[in-house]
Amino acid sequence: MADAPELMVDLSALAANYAHLCRAAGSACRVGAAVKANGYGLGLMPVATRLHNAGCDLFFVANLDEALALRRFFPRVQIAVLEGLTGPKSAALYKQYRLTPILNAAEQLPLAREVFGGLGRSILHLDTGMNRLGIRFDEFTALHENGAFRDGKPYGLMSHFACADEVNHPMTETQYELFRQAAARLPGVRCSIANSSGLLRDRRYAMDFARPGMGLYGLNPLPERPNPMRPVVTLSARVLQVREIRPGESVGYGASHTQNTPGRLATIGIGYADGFLRALGNGKGRVFWHGQACPVVGRVSMDLTAIDLSGLPDDVPLPVPGDRVEILGSHQSADALGACAGTIGYEILTDLSRRAARTYINVANPVSSETKSDKMPGLRKSPEDKGRPRLRVVS
Ligand SMILES: Cc1ncc(COP(=O)(O)O)c(C=O)c1O
């Protein structure tokens, strides 16, 4: 797989981003980390290990499988599971592995009481406007009035912002106010509403614990401002061929591009199976060679993409087969590539890591006192890593 795209993850940048978010949150806030979807595609174990070394002891995952994968290596950290208590079988595993369920519906409360002997190990998810998961405010009020919390409060109360990434979006403050009204009914309960954007948007939103994800991985939480987060990911693809193209000739499937002038193309080893989205075809996307943008020509195919080298200045050497072009790096962020494809940096990150060979750099203090294994957990394959070509740790 020497020609697979190579994804390099800078774990010291990840730790620096965690520290930045902790400073923004203030010392009263416990800053957790959303590591769902295999650490936003960057590798659950290396990411969680580095965050844990940086002081993080609260992790948010999407489902039970992710929680169990994390628990294998971290016997003591708090792991909160966003999908909620889906049934008695899974509830037993929550208890066995000391996972924190996030209760997303009133119907889940009796099960939590039965399995855990109360609500004190659960986080209650209040829906303040997402209409995705969570207990509606009126339902919560009714539960409260009917004495649902008389025999004990939940461990925490959370809600999720819908629009915190948009400057001055009125919904953010509306959600926060509704959340505070609910929290006032459970005095002393630990509160959490902030994702990365919320944390950086307003210190009030930090509350008792926070759940940032994207900012840790270098995406920009406040898109209207310069990105304060350090870039975590670089991705490169191998040049497989360089070829001349004549006027009138077409490129790729569907012959969607016809050349007007004599030109020069490179075929690079990345395609939509690697998460280099098909929407980047026909000039929408670009990659970089010596800092120069080379637009995508024709359609992106499964493993291959053609790029146009014709616009390179004379003083830039042409790439030769074996050279690597930059897909993500100092000239192109995941946010920027996402914008080219009409999507978001989150989707770019979680898709791009599918087939890439991964290299982790700046793996400081790889052995955590918390981890069960005496090896760097990142070197062990998590379920998500099965079938990956290569997992390499540098320095
Ligand atoms: C419930 C919940 N909390 C926290 C996060 C982390 O958000 P972000 O990655 O925007 O910081 C997410 C991400 O989707 C989420 O769904």
The ligand as a Tripos MOL2 file, in Angstrom:
@<TRIPOS>MOLECULE
LIG
   16    16     1     0     0
SMALL
NO_CHARGES

@<TRIPOS>ATOM
      1 C1        -24.1620   15.8040   21.4150 C.3       1 LIG1
      2 C2        -22.8510   16.3020   20.9070 C.ar      1 LIG1
      3 N1        -22.0030   16.9010   21.7490 N.ar      1 LIG1
      4 C3        -20.8050   17.3800   21.3360 C.ar      1 LIG1
      5 C4        -20.4160   17.2690   20.0170 C.ar      1 LIG1
      6 C5        -19.0960   17.8530   19.5660 C.3       1 LIG1
      7 O1        -19.3580   18.9470   18.7420 O.3       1 LIG1
      8 P1        -18.2270   19.7010   17.9060 P.3       1 LIG1
      9 O2        -17.4970   18.6650   17.1290 O.co2     1 LIG1
     10 O3        -18.9940   20.6190   17.0290 O.co2     1 LIG1
     11 O4        -17.3550   20.4030   18.8740 O.co2     1 LIG1
     12 C6        -21.2730   16.6640   19.0940 C.ar      1 LIG1
     13 C7        -20.8720   16.5710   17.6850 C.2       1 LIG1
     14 O5        -21.5630   16.2800   16.7900 O.2       1 LIG1
     15 C8        -22.5260   16.1620   19.5520 C.ar      1 LIG1
     16 O6        -23.3910   15.5670   18.7200 O.3       1 LIG1
@<TRIPOS>BOND
     1     1     2 1
     2     2     3 ar
     3     2    15 ar
     4     3     4 ar
     5     4     5 ar
     6     5     6 1
     7     5    12 ar
     8     6     7 1
     9     7     8 1
    10     8     9 2
    11     8    10 1
    12     8    11 1
    13    12    13 1
    14    12    15 ar
    15    13    14 2
    16    15    16 1
@<TRIPOS>SUBSTRUCTURE
     1 LIG1         1 GROUP 0 **** ****
